[in-house]
Amino acid sequence: MRISTIQAFNTGIRGIQDNYSAVTRTQEQITSGKRILTPADDPVASVRLLQLDQEASKLAQYKDNLTAATNSLTQEEAILNSVNNILQRVREIALEAGNGALDAGGRQALAQELAEREGELHGLLNSQNARGEYLFGGYQSDTQPFVKNPDGSYSYAGDEGQRSIQIGSAKMVAINDNGKELFVDVGNVNRVQTDDSGAADARISLGVVENKGRYDTEFPRPDGVRINISATPDDPADPDSPVSYSYALVDADGNPVVDADGAPITGTLEANAAGSYEIRYAGVAVTLDGELADGDQFGIRPGDADNNSEKRSVLDTVSLLRETLENTDDSTEGKLQRRDMLSISVQNLDNAMNQVLGVQTSLGARLNVIESTQLENDEASLINATVQSGLEDLDYAEALSRLSMESIVLQAAQQSFVKVSGLSLFNFLR
């Protein structure tokens, strides 16, 4: 086969260029520390690296979300601790206000402290995070959730939503709790209305639901029951003899209320240490005070949305307690009103603190989930980085050896080209 001079020159130059290109590429790999400089170097590994980069971006975002969730839940936990401390102090005030030796000045001092605690509690329930979002507004994070009305009551302006954030490929965690579920929907023991218009010189206390289960299943709705009082002299022949009192329960139409065996529900009234009479039926307890008379009637019926509803917000509980201390006097009726409201307030405050405690337990569980997820994500990031390193990082020992070999090959190509380029027929004609 004939090889022309131009062909020999082109072959030599191409060989030099290819070898120089190999040396240059190896130098770039050593400089960058990466084995793959372009997708063409390893198409399969390049696709895998792209997937790993996307996974690394997700893990970085999850890390930011975990930090945001931890900050939000930690702040909420601190606020709930403060709320619980306030409610505990309000409960102590309620118990202190029940002291019969307390005069009007002492009650006003307690009412003044209650007013301060009420304002402090209102502020905590409208707490905001660092971004200016209301913690207890549900999804309505830009709207103040608890608003004080002109009549002194409180309204909830948020919703029942619960914001969540993704902290893993298949994990979401709630970062707030709505104020309605936490502070508004608190069980109200005073969920019945009482009526003593059928009695002349006696009164009936506010009703207290002692057993919610029995009340929900046994108490007649919607009209409730009426209590009929009967008075019987111990000695019918002596008008001045002591009188014994008994009661019978009837429905709205005057028919006897019967028990599970079909027997009418009746009972004898026995005065307690305070001279009052207690009656319990279907989980509801009431107290009769004053001078009972034969034929007196008292009514008990379920509350409604406007009066004695099933739920009462913690702010309204504190507000009603404060108003009672401010507005009642030392008369017999004033003392009885305080007794009733103090008893109800203490039980409602206990319900509210139990509700807060339940959410605090939930917060602890969520923080534990965040901690374990953080560990899982850190392990996934470490594995991801290890796989990436194995795919794209350069083996310096191999690369340096290869560079040395490629440099020798390049030098050999250059020197051989010099020799070959001198093999010309004209050299022999000179």
Secondary structure, 3 states (H helix, E strand, C coil): CCCCHHHHHHHHHHHHHHHHHHHHHHHHHHHHCECCCCHHHCHHHHHHHHHHHHHHHHHHHHHHHHHHHHHHHHHHHHHHHHHHHHHHHHHHHHHHHCCCCCCHHHHHHHHHHHHHHHHHHHHHHCCECCCCCECCCCCCCCCCCEEECCCCCEEECCCCCCCEEEEECCEEEECCCCHHHHHHCCECCCCEEEEEEECCCEEECCCEECCHHHHHHHCCCCCCEEEEEEEEECCCCCCCCCEEEEEEEECCCCCECECCCCCECEEEECECCCCCEEEEECCEEEEEEECCCCCCEEEEEECCCCCCCCECCHHHHHHHHHHHHHHCCCCHHHHHHHHHHHHHHHHHHHHHHHHHHHHHHHHHHHHHHHHHHHHHHHHHHHHHHHHHHHHHECCHHHHHHHHHHHHHHHHHHHHHHHHHHCCCCHHHHC
